[in-house]
Amino acid sequence: MATEESTPGSEMLISGGGPPVNRILVVTLPGNPTPAQRSHAFAFHLSCFTELGGCRDICQLLPLKPIWEDQVSYQPTENIVIPQAVVENPYCGIK
């Protein structure tokens, strides 16, 4: 997982891939992120590493719904839709 700030004027991106065992997630912030965007993108929760059963969902590590909502508000003309899996996943909301 990575969160990075891009150059000023760049768009906000959420990308990922890889097999479930080695899942990759990259959140790229715009060059001028708001405090809320920055706090959502860096809101890592690593406590699942110490729990019985470990981390089973990527949203246990980083709640994705607020990040998707930030992307929708940052690029309103792009008709970005939050994936249904993120909307329905209870781990993906703010903790």
Protein Blocks (a to p, Z undefined) as FASTA:
>chain_A
ZZddddehiacddddedjfklcccdddddfkdcfklmmmmmmccfklmmpghiaabfklm
ocfklmmmmmmmmmmmnopacdfklmmmmklmcZZ
